[in-house]
Amino acid sequence: MTEEVALHSSIGRVLREHQKRLNLTQGEMAVRLGISQPYLSRIMRGERSAVSLGLWNKILEVVPRPELMIADRAMSSASDAYDRALIALGRGNHPLAEVLLGQIVARRQSTSAAALDLTAKAQFHLAGIQRDRNRLDGSDGAVSLYADALAYYREVDVRPRIEEVVFMLGACKEMSGASKAALGIYREVLEQADPSNRMLVVRANGRIGALATKLGEWQQAEARLRIATRGAVHLEDTYPYSYYNEKMAILKTRQGQLEDAHAYLASAREEIERGDSLRAVQSQCVEANIHMASSDFSTALQLLEKALVLARTHEYAHQEAYIGSLMAALAERSRPGSRAKS
């Protein structure tokens, strides 16, 4: 069987019919299939003539099952709670997802393989929510949750999951300001990664490029980010392509190449999913940086104020702190008599 399986010409119509029957949004349907909403949208419009074998099998597994209407019935098991949590994440309802995932983690009564695996997956997603809120430390912080999941995956020797959790621990190091330690973790992940794990290779290269930008290592930053964006084109998830185009925009801003920065930001925004509030905040921050570099301080301030409202609404503490630092820098640069203004 070939790696790519051609879709039947009517698959887009079939997916639309099932999405409507299950009363799911396109974003929620995408979560069910494990792909991004823009990618699913292209399949539904017939713009994708083929999908990977794994996705095809997932479509065949998901589409025929009426019991997927889990959001409309009472939660009867930890598995139901997990499914409802994924739907909540797809809707951007992080508080509900946090409650459901927290219940799974707190009620791990069974020691069966399925129960332990479900708990580890719940810990991973819950850690992601905590990470976005900058809750890194403590027994219920992101680092502890990731560490527990990592211990399980090492015990059962699931290499791809081990690499993914280690990568996220690197992200926590980066968020805590330990850039060099994070850079070391990302490089180690990249060295040990299976080359066929294209997502991990893209993400590791992208994070190394982003950190190299922070450290002023322009040549390494551009090389890594180009690898990341080229590789991301071939992924079913469009998030990395969007995210690392933004990182390239930041690099170009630091280098004073503002036209290129705007172009990379435009490419990133083409793939940002509607309703993705975190990506909206990040994108507005990137654009504000570009306007600050061109001394358009009023536009930069408007963008940061919008981003701050969104970050506070969704409790993105890390982004809120970053916006605060940008606003402080903006106030300093726009101060009469400052070197930046002159």
C-alpha positions in Angstrom: 0.0 0.0 0.0 1.4 3.4 -0.9 2.2 6.1 1.7 -0.4 8.5 0.2 -4.0 7.4 -0.3 -6.2 9.3 -2.8 -9.4 10.5 -1.3 -12.7 9.7 -2.9 -14.1 12.8 -4.7 -17.0 12.9 -2.3 -15.0 12.8 1.0 -15.4 16.5 1.5 -19.2 16.2 1.2 -19.2 13.2 3.6 -17.2 15.0 6.2 -19.4 18.1 6.0 -22.5 15.9 6.4 -21.1 14.2 9.5 -19.9 17.5 11.0 -23.4 18.8 10.7 -25.0 15.6 12.0 -22.8 15.6 15.1 -23.4 19.3 15.6 -19.7 20.1 15.7 -17.9 23.2 14.5 -15.2 22.7 11.9 -12.6 23.3 14.6 -14.1 20.5 16.8 -14.2 18.1 13.8 -10.6 18.9 13.2 -9.7 18.1 16.8 -11.5 14.7 16.4 -9.4 13.9 13.3 -6.2 15.2 14.9 -5.5 17.9 12.3 -5.8 21.6 12.1 -9.0 23.4 11.1 -7.4 25.1 8.0 -6.2 21.7 6.8 -9.6 20.1 7.3 -11.2 23.1 5.5 -9.0 22.5 2.4 -10.0 18.8 2.4 -13.7 19.7 2.6 -13.3 22.2 -0.3 -11.6 19.5 -2.4 -8.3 21.3 -2.4 -6.4 18.3 -1.1 -6.4 15.4 -3.5 -4.6 13.1 -1.1 -4.0 12.6 2.6 -1.6 10.5 4.6 -2.4 6.9 5.3 -2.7 7.7 9.0 -5.2 10.4 8.4 -7.3 8.3 6.0 -7.5 5.6 8.6 -8.5 8.2 11.2 -11.3 9.4 8.9 -12.6 5.9 8.5 -12.5 5.4 12.2 -14.2 8.7 13.2 -16.8 9.5 10.6 -19.2 6.5 10.9 -19.6 6.6 14.6 -22.7 8.3 16.0 -21.5 8.0 19.5 -19.1 10.9 18.8 -21.8 13.2 20.1 -20.2 13.0 23.4 -20.6 16.7 24.2 -24.3 16.2 24.3 -24.5 13.5 26.8 -23.5 13.0 30.5 -19.9 12.1 31.2 -19.9 8.4 32.1 -16.2 7.6 32.2 -12.7 9.0 32.3 -12.5 8.4 28.5 -15.6 10.6 28.1 -14.0 13.3 30.2 -10.9 13.2 28.0 -12.9 13.5 24.8 -14.9 16.4 26.3 -11.7 18.1 27.3 -10.4 17.8 23.7 -13.6 19.4 22.4 -13.2 22.2 25.0 -9.7 22.8 23.9 -10.9 22.9 20.3 -13.4 25.6 21.3 -10.7 27.5 23.2 -12.6 26.8 26.5 -9.5 26.2 28.6 -11.2 26.5 32.0 -13.5 23.6 31.2 -10.7 21.5 29.7 -8.6 22.2 32.9 -11.5 20.9 35.1 -12.0 17.7 33.1 -8.4 16.9 32.7 -7.8 17.6 36.4 -10.5 15.1 37.3 -8.8 12.4 35.2 -5.4 13.1 36.8 -6.9 13.2 40.4 -9.0 10.1 40.0 -6.5 7.6 38.7 -8.0 4.6 40.5 -7.2 1.9 38.0 -3.7 0.6 37.2 -4.7 -0.9 33.9 -2.5 0.0 30.9 -5.4 1.9 29.3 -6.1 3.9 32.5 -2.4 4.8 32.9 -2.0 5.8 29.3 -5.1 8.0 29.5 -3.8 9.7 32.7 -0.5 10.4 31.0 -2.2 12.0 28.0 -4.4 14.1 30.4 -1.3 15.2 32.3 0.3 16.3 29.0 -2.6 18.4 27.9 -3.1 19.8 31.4 0.5 20.8 31.5 0.1 22.6 28.2 -2.7 24.7 29.8 -0.6 25.4 32.8 2.3 26.3 30.6 0.3 28.8 28.7 -0.7 30.4 32.0 2.9 30.5 33.1 2.2 28.1 36.0 5.4 26.2 35.7 6.3 25.3 39.3 4.5 23.4 42.2 2.9 20.0 42.4 0.2 20.9 39.9 2.5 23.1 37.7 3.5 22.3 34.1 6.9 21.0 35.0 5.6 18.5 37.5 2.9 17.3 35.2 5.3 16.8 32.3 7.7 15.0 34.6 5.0 12.5 35.7 4.0 11.9 32.1 7.7 11.4 31.1 8.2 8.8 33.8 5.3 6.8 32.5 6.4 7.0 28.9 9.9 6.0 29.8 8.6 3.0 31.8 6.6 1.8 28.8 9.3 2.9 26.4 7.2 5.0 23.9 10.0 6.8 22.2 8.0 9.5 20.3 6.1 10.5 23.4 9.3 10.6 25.4 10.8 13.0 22.8 7.7 15.2 22.8 7.5 15.5 26.6 11.3 16.3 26.8 10.8 19.0 24.1 8.0 20.6 26.2 10.2 20.5 29.3 12.7 22.5 27.2 9.9 25.0 26.5 9.3 25.4 30.2 13.0 26.1 30.7 12.8 28.7 27.9 9.7 30.3 29.5 11.5 30.5 32.9 14.3 32.5 31.3 16.9 29.7 31.2 17.6 30.2 27.4 20.9 28.3 27.3 19.5 25.3 29.2 16.5 25.2 26.9 18.8 25.5 23.8 20.8 22.5 25.1 17.6 20.4 25.5 16.3 21.3 22.0 19.7 20.4 20.5 19.7 17.1 22.3 16.1 16.4 21.1 17.1 17.2 17.6 20.2 15.0 17.7 18.2 12.0 19.0 15.0 12.5 17.0 13.9 9.9 14.5 14.3 11.8 11.1 10.9 10.3 10.1 9.3 12.3 13.0 9.0 15.4 10.8 6.9 17.3 13.3 9.5 17.0 16.1 12.4 17.9 13.7 10.5 21.0 12.5 9.7 22.1 16.1 13.2 21.6 17.4 14.8 23.5 14.5 12.2 26.3 15.0 12.9 26.7 18.7 16.6 26.6 18.2 16.2 29.3 15.6 14.0 31.4 17.9 16.5 31.2 20.7 19.4 32.0 18.4 17.5 35.1 17.5 17.2 36.1 21.1 21.0 35.5 21.6 21.9 37.6 18.5 23.2 34.6 16.5 21.6 35.7 13.2 23.2 33.2 10.9 22.3 30.2 12.9 18.8 31.6 13.6 18.0 32.1 9.9 19.4 28.6 8.9 17.3 26.8 11.6 14.1 28.8 10.9 14.4 28.2 7.2 14.7 24.4 7.9 11.7 24.7 10.1 9.5 26.6 7.7 10.5 24.4 4.7 9.7 21.2 6.7 6.4 22.6 8.1 5.0 22.9 4.5 4.7 19.1 4.5 3.0 18.7 7.8 -0.8 18.2 8.1 -0.8 20.6 11.1 -0.4 24.2 9.8 0.5 25.6 13.3 4.3 25.1 13.0 4.3 26.8 9.5 2.5 29.8 10.9 4.4 30.0 14.1 7.9 29.8 12.7 7.1 32.2 9.9 6.4 34.6 12.8 9.7 33.8 14.3 11.3 34.6 11.0 9.4 37.9 11.0 11.0 38.6 14.5 14.4 37.8 13.1 14.0 40.1 10.2 12.8 42.9 12.5 15.9 42.5 14.6 18.0 42.7 11.5 16.2 45.9 10.3 14.7 44.2 7.3 11.1 45.4 7.9 9.6 44.7 4.5 10.7 41.0 4.8 9.3 41.0 8.4 5.9 42.1 7.2 6.0 39.5 4.4 6.8 36.7 6.8 4.0 37.9 9.2 1.5 37.9 6.3 2.5 34.3 5.5 2.0 33.3 9.1 -1.4 34.8 9.4 -2.7 32.9 6.3 -2.6 29.8 8.4 -3.8 31.0 11.8 -7.0 29.3 12.7 -10.1 31.3 13.5 -10.7 31.4 17.2 -7.1 30.6 18.1 -6.8 33.3 20.7 -3.2 32.4 21.8 -2.0 32.7 18.2 -3.8 36.0 17.8 -2.0 37.4 20.8 1.3 36.2 19.5 0.7 37.6 16.1 -0.3 41.0 17.4 2.9 41.1 19.5 5.0 40.3 16.4 3.3 43.1 14.4 3.8 45.5 17.3 7.5 44.7 17.3 7.7 45.6 13.6 5.9 48.9 14.1 8.2 49.7 17.1 11.2 49.1 14.9 9.8 51.5 12.3 9.1 54.1 15.0 5.3 53.8 14.5 4.7 53.9 18.2 0.9 54.7 18.1 0.1 51.6 16.0 2.4 49.5 18.1 0.5 50.6 21.3 -2.9 49.9 19.8 -1.8 46.4 18.9 -0.4 45.7 22.3 -3.5 47.0 24.0 -5.7 44.6 21.9 -3.3 41.8 22.7 -3.3 42.5 26.4 -7.1 42.4 26.6 -7.1 39.0 24.8 -4.3 37.6 27.0 -6.1 38.7 30.2 -9.4 37.3 29.0 -7.9 33.8 28.4 -5.4 34.0 31.3 -2.3 33.8 29.2 0.0 34.9 32.0 3.2 34.4 30.1 2.0 36.5 27.1 0.6 39.1 29.5 4.1 39.5 31.1 5.7 39.7 27.6 3.2 42.4 26.5 4.0 44.3 29.7 7.7 44.3 28.8 7.0 45.4 25.3 4.8 48.3 26.6 7.6 49.3 29.0 10.1 49.3 26.1 7.6 51.2 23.9 7.1 53.9 26.6 10.9 54.3 26.9 11.5 54.5 23.2 8.7 57.0 22.6 9.8 59.2 25.5 10.7 62.8 24.3 14.5 63.0 24.0 15.1 59.3 24.0 17.9 58.0 21.7 15.4 55.7 19.9 13.1 58.6 19.1 15.8 60.9 17.9 
